[in-house]
Amino acid sequence: MDGAQGGLLMTDGPAVDTTVTLMPTTGAIDTGPRVHTGTVRSWTAGAAGLVVTSHVSAPPATVEALDGQRVWVSTEAGEAGAVVPHAVFQAVAQAHRADELALTGVMLLASETRRGAVRVPASLPVHLTTTDGVADARTVDLSRSGLRLEADDLPAENTEVDIALELERGLEVHARGEVVRVDDDAHEAVVRFVELDQDAAEVLERSVLSELAKQNRGS
């Protein structure tokens, strides 16, 4: 993740016809609106990049639901295994037409040029259950596709684990994962989600985006 880009105007946006997800920034983390999707139709930067406006086509119900709201917008991942840039930015959505939103005040929160979704540094309690029992760890960073954790006693590579991730306000996200890399010297392991239901994925996505926005505000 290119943290130095966080909080900057995103003058070079996603290409036309890129699919993006849109999520309102308001609402409790566990009861927030569901994720919407749209397609980028234009991206225009003003002089010196001071004004950025994007037009995104979306179903009328999405336009109505998001009109006037501040939203997080995320680029979709490419084909499986592809190395493509991902980005998350924040903007204000306004109805431009019945089937199109205008996004203004676009601010880049993070970008990721490696495989996988945009990650955020976060230290959260996580409990791993394997055939050997339950191990406690803490996250180093996380995304909607997996997490990096640290612990004194790490499961071996290729181990399947049941994950219970503790978020703020006493929320938990449960998932099935696979340990894909272990660094014994750093006491860290990377776990990829292999089973994560839609509701849990949306709660996790909101948590990641909320934390990105918070860190870019410097709080």
Secondary structure as UniProt FT lines:
FT   HELIX           3..5
FT   TURN            6..7
FT   STRAND          8..9
FT   TURN            16..17
FT   STRAND          19..24
FT   TURN            29..31
FT   STRAND          36..45
FT   HELIX           47..49
FT   STRAND          52..57
FT   HELIX           60..66
FT   TURN            67..68
FT   STRAND          70..75
FT   TURN            80..81
FT   STRAND          86..97
FT   TURN            98..99
FT   STRAND          100..112
FT   STRAND          120..121
FT   STRAND          125..130
FT   TURN            131..132
FT   STRAND          133..143
FT   TURN            144..145
FT   STRAND          146..150
FT   TURN            157..158
FT   STRAND          160..166
FT   HELIX           168..170
FT   STRAND          172..183
FT   TURN            184..187
FT   STRAND          188..195
FT   HELIX           198..216
FT   TURN            217..218
//
